[in-house]
């Protein structure tokens, strides 16, 4: 199956607010005229949007893309996909149960789709490399992110990795100071702005631990601290179920990490998973 590149428009939308004025100008132009842009050379786009060619190249780089060509390809992929997909739906609080079921499910599906466009497989590979040999894995998440942190702890513990999740700032700091360069910390913050996480990761980094972050796409103080950056798509702020959709997208990234690790460590891991499955099955009543 050929994997078509996409995610150009999602990525642009996500970092719009952080762009310098000249990059913002060209980003706005692209978002307003995506169908035209895919036919334009870099020279023409520069002329039409009133910026230099260098600015366009910089914009593509800010999006973690190789250059304008990749950005164009991704936008073309988006346009093909959009006809089939669509965008997030606002949830009407006075809507019927059926309309709420539809909208919530649609937004969750959409956030997983969009995340595939901004999650780099290179970074996933790097994350798996360091996690599979880590002495200890700390996971930091506060508030809604604590749920994600606990999901990681529960999964990694099943394959015999030493993994602890901390949702309390003091507990995070207390653990961070004991880390070494053999350890890995996963910091989770959808906004990338959570003060507690910034401080805990800064401490862990000073101790030499490898930092992996899971944030929404785009530059942020949390992602800034990372050796390895994992992104989920940013869901429009107006959407009431935004936090829910972003949580589903984050859990999806964790599943991707976990399954990749299992496929990498099959020999050691499959027997352990089988053991934990058997142990748990003894606690369940049989359905016969």
C-alpha positions in Angstrom: 0.0 0.0 0.0 1.6 3.3 -1.0 1.5 5.8 1.8 0.4 9.1 0.5 1.9 12.1 2.3 -0.5 14.5 3.9 -0.7 16.7 7.0 0.5 20.0 5.4 -2.6 22.0 6.2 -3.0 20.4 9.7 0.6 21.3 10.6 0.3 24.8 9.3 -2.9 25.4 11.2 -1.3 24.1 14.4 1.7 26.4 14.4 0.0 29.5 12.9 0.1 31.5 16.2 3.8 30.9 16.8 5.0 32.0 13.3 7.0 35.1 12.6 5.0 37.8 10.7 6.5 37.0 7.3 6.1 33.2 7.7 2.5 33.9 9.0 1.8 35.9 5.9 2.7 33.0 3.6 1.0 30.4 5.9 -2.3 32.4 5.7 -2.0 32.6 1.9 -1.5 28.8 1.7 -4.4 28.1 4.0 -6.7 30.4 2.0 -5.7 29.0 -1.4 -4.4 25.4 -0.9 -5.7 24.3 -4.4 -3.7 27.0 -6.1 -0.5 26.6 -4.0 0.0 23.0 -5.1 0.4 24.2 -8.6 2.8 27.1 -7.7 6.6 27.1 -7.8 8.4 28.5 -4.8 9.2 31.7 -6.9 5.5 32.2 -7.8 4.3 31.6 -4.2 6.8 34.1 -2.9 5.6 36.6 -5.5 1.9 36.1 -4.8 2.2 36.1 -1.0 4.7 39.0 -0.9 7.5 37.2 1.0 11.0 36.0 0.0 11.7 32.4 -1.2 13.9 32.0 1.9 10.8 32.6 4.1 8.9 29.8 2.4 11.8 27.4 2.9 12.0 28.5 6.6 8.3 27.9 7.0 8.6 24.3 5.6 11.5 23.8 8.0 9.5 25.1 11.0 7.0 22.3 10.1 9.7 19.7 10.3 9.6 19.2 6.5 12.6 19.0 4.2 11.5 21.8 2.0 8.7 23.5 -0.1 8.3 20.4 -2.3 7.4 18.2 0.7 5.0 20.9 1.9 3.3 21.0 -1.5 3.0 17.2 -1.6 1.5 17.1 1.8 -1.0 19.8 1.0 -2.0 17.9 -2.2 -2.5 14.8 0.0 -4.7 16.8 2.3 -6.9 18.0 -0.5 -7.4 14.5 -1.8 -8.2 13.3 1.7 -10.5 16.2 2.6 -13.1 15.3 0.0 -13.5 12.0 1.9 -13.0 13.3 5.4 -14.0 16.8 6.7 -13.2 18.6 9.9 -14.1 18.6 13.5 -17.8 19.0 14.4 -19.0 21.3 17.1 -21.0 19.4 19.7 -24.4 20.9 20.3 -25.3 20.7 23.9 -29.0 20.7 23.1 -28.4 18.1 20.3 -30.0 14.7 20.3 -28.1 11.7 21.8 -27.6 10.5 18.3 -26.0 13.7 17.2 -23.7 13.7 20.3 -22.7 10.1 19.6 -21.9 11.0 16.0 -19.9 14.2 16.8 -17.8 12.8 19.6 -16.9 9.7 17.6 -16.1 11.7 14.5 -13.9 14.1 16.4 -12.0 11.2 18.0 -11.5 9.6 14.6 -10.4 12.9 13.1 -7.8 13.6 15.8 -6.2 10.1 15.3 -6.2 10.7 11.5 -4.6 14.2 11.9 -2.1 12.9 14.4 -0.7 10.4 11.8 0.2 13.5 9.8 2.3 15.1 12.5 3.8 12.1 14.3 7.3 11.4 12.9 8.1 7.7 12.5 11.8 8.7 12.9 11.0 10.0 16.4 8.9 7.0 17.2 11.9 4.7 16.3 14.2 6.8 18.5 11.8 6.7 21.4 11.5 2.9 21.2 15.3 2.6 21.0 15.9 4.5 24.2 12.9 3.1 26.1 13.8 -0.5 25.4 17.2 -0.2 27.1 16.3 2.3 29.8 17.2 1.4 33.4 14.1 3.3 34.7 11.3 5.1 32.9 9.6 8.0 34.6 6.3 9.4 33.2 5.1 12.8 34.2 1.6 14.1 33.6 -0.7 16.3 35.6 -4.5 16.7 35.4 -5.9 15.0 32.4 -2.4 14.0 31.3 -2.1 11.9 34.4 -4.5 9.4 32.9 -2.2 9.0 29.9 0.8 8.7 32.2 -0.9 5.8 34.1 -1.8 4.1 30.8 1.9 4.1 29.9 3.0 2.8 33.3 0.4 0.0 33.2 1.5 -1.1 29.7 5.3 -0.9 30.2 5.1 -2.8 33.6 3.5 -5.7 31.7 6.6 -6.2 29.7 8.8 -6.0 32.7 10.1 -2.5 32.3 10.7 -0.4 35.4 8.2 2.3 34.8 6.7 4.8 37.3 4.0 7.4 36.7 3.9 10.6 38.8 1.0 13.1 38.7 2.1 15.2 41.6 4.7 17.9 41.1 6.7 17.1 44.3 6.7 13.4 43.5 8.0 14.2 40.0 10.8 16.4 41.3 11.8 13.9 44.0 12.1 11.1 41.4 13.8 13.4 38.8 16.7 14.2 41.1 17.5 10.4 41.4 17.7 9.8 37.7 20.9 9.1 35.7 21.8 9.1 32.0 20.6 5.5 31.7 17.1 6.7 32.4 14.3 8.1 30.3 11.5 10.5 31.2 8.3 10.9 29.2 6.7 14.3 29.8 3.0 14.6 28.8 1.4 18.0 28.3 -1.1 18.6 25.5 -0.6 22.4 25.5 3.2 22.0 26.0 2.9 24.9 28.5 2.4 23.0 31.9 4.7 24.7 34.4 5.1 21.6 36.7 6.1 19.5 33.7 8.6 22.1 32.5 10.3 22.2 35.9 10.3 18.4 36.4 11.7 17.8 32.9 14.4 20.5 33.5 15.5 18.7 36.6 15.5 15.3 34.9 17.5 16.8 32.0 20.1 18.2 34.4 20.6 14.6 35.8 21.3 13.4 32.2 18.1 11.5 31.6 16.8 11.3 28.0 13.6 13.4 27.6 10.7 12.3 25.4 7.7 14.7 25.2 4.2 14.2 24.0 2.5 17.5 23.2 0.3 19.0 20.5 2.2 19.8 17.3 4.3 22.9 17.2 7.0 24.6 19.3 6.4 24.8 23.0 8.4 25.1 26.2 7.8 21.4 27.0 8.8 20.2 23.5 11.8 22.5 23.7 13.3 20.4 26.5 13.0 17.1 24.6 15.6 14.9 23.0 12.7 13.1 21.2 9.5 14.9 20.3 6.2 13.0 19.8 3.3 15.1 18.6 -0.5 14.8 18.4 -2.6 17.1 16.2 -4.0 20.2 17.8 -7.8 20.1 18.0 -9.5 23.4 17.3 -10.0 25.4 20.6 -13.7 26.0 19.9 -14.5 22.3 20.0 -15.9 21.4 23.4 -14.8 17.8 23.1 -11.2 19.0 22.2 -9.7 17.7 25.4 -11.4 14.4 24.9 -10.3 14.1 21.3 -6.7 15.0 22.2 -6.7 12.3 24.9 -7.8 9.7 22.4 -5.0 10.8 20.0 -2.4 10.6 22.9 -3.5 7.1 23.9 -3.2 6.2 20.2 0.4 7.4 20.2 1.1 5.3 23.4 -0.4 2.2 21.7 1.9 2.8 18.7 4.9 3.0 21.0 3.9 0.0 22.9 3.2 -2.2 19.9 6.4 -1.1 18.2 8.3 -2.1 21.4 6.7 -5.5 21.5 7.5 -6.1 17.9 11.1 -5.1 18.6 11.5 -7.2 21.8 9.3 -10.2 20.8 11.5 -12.9 22.3 11.6 -11.4 25.8 8.2 -9.9 25.8 5.6 -12.4 24.4 6.0 -14.9 27.2 5.6 -12.1 29.8 2.4 -10.9 28.1 1.1 -14.4 28.0 1.9 -14.8 31.7 0.0 -11.6 32.7 -2.9 -12.6 30.4 -3.2 -16.0 32.1 -2.8 -14.5 35.6 -5.6 -12.0 34.9 -7.8 -14.6 33.2 -7.8 -16.6 36.5 -9.5 -13.7 38.1 -12.4 -13.6 35.6 -15.5 -15.7 35.7 -15.8 -18.0 32.7 -18.6 -17.1 30.3 -19.9 -20.6 30.0 
